[in-house]
Amino acid sequence: MDNMEKTIMEKIDSMKDEIIQFLQNLIQIPSEVPPGKYKEISKFVESKMKEFEINTEVKKKNIIGEIGNENGPSLIFNAHLDTVPTYDGWTKDPHGGEIVGNKIYGRGAADDKACVAAEIFATKALIDLGIDFKGKLIITAVINEEIGGLLGTEYLVKDEVVKGDACLLGDVCSDYPIAYLGGTMQMTFIIKGIRRNAQAYPDLPPPNRNKYSGINAIGKMVKIMDFLMELQEELKKMETKYPVPPDLPSKIGSVNFTLINGGKSLSAIPDNCILQCLISVIPEMDLEGIKTRVLNFVEEFKNKDPDLNIKAQIGLYIKPQILNTKSTFTKAVKKAFRIVFEEERDFKTFIPTTDAQIFQEKGIETILFGPLRGENNHHAQDEFVYIDDVINVTKIYALTALNYLK
């Protein structure tokens, strides 16, 4: 550790109370999606960036800050302002930002308002210390990450509102950098049947049916589910070769049924059924090939069953990514980890999707690091973040920028 790196660490430690107060303030401003109301939190973050003399603009409620110059590479910090809904079952105020021991409670405390605080205060530390950059640092606090980045990172990156060479993105597990990402496909299956009296005109094969017989949409969806469960059995046979963080249990892909709805009453044949699922794959897998197999099965099912009225729709579709871990940027990240944790920390894999793939598909080298642990209850009741993890993320942001842009 050289003198400047040591000074940055000490500077961030000295700002600890200010960082935590700001994070509490962020938690106290609801920013759940849905409904996706971001006006208040966007204005609050914008004012903080301006207070720290960061050149700031707002695009569709996304806040973009910049420091540095055009004389070298550009590094993007990325974290998201939105959260999933609060839901029920909390024992703490979900928008209280309450501190209990070494924890801060509240919706978004870990996912991902801690990283919003970290990126902004990392930048403040660099500004206060008067560090000269040979390049540009871009700070982004975005909306709608929880619904695929629509009007958030997707808009900023695909429309080239924000451009850069590399990105350090929060929103993942603590203690290790993430360089290998799984892929995800969100699918919706919609089957329409014919509603009839379930006892008088059941959905049975010939000769036990006539033109008045019902068509059971739920019964036909079972075949789709059976096919997807067979796919799950195949996914179980291949483990990723890349290491996973300690708190993540799975090294394989998965098929998750996330929503199913159908039918009107106990005595009527259901004339509708909707199934939603997430198909997640490890970095080495061919998601495009899996998509083709699913759609081909649906077409074959339709050809075999003239009574089948089905639509298969693909929503979120994010390809796996495998990063080169020998680049200048990855070396800067590794060095930051070595300084903060006083040991080498190898890159890990992360199967859940984030906004990272949006950057990577645009050719922007992206590494992830965040404060999440299995016990944090993100997306669940009584979400919290450890204060020490927030400070470590802040240090990683600042030291990465120093070593990449100096």
PyMOL commands that set and color helices and strands:
alter all, ss='L'
color gray80, all
select helices_A, chain A and resi 3-14+16-27+39-51+109-128+145-147+153-158+217-235+287-304+328-341+356-361+374-376+387-405
alter helices_A, ss='H'
color red, helices_A
select strands_A, chain A and resi 55-59+62-68+74-80+99-100+103-105+136-142+166-169+178-181+183-192+254-262+272-281+309-318+321-322+348-350+365-368+384-386
alter strands_A, ss='S'
color yellow, strands_A
deselect
rebuild
show_as cartoon
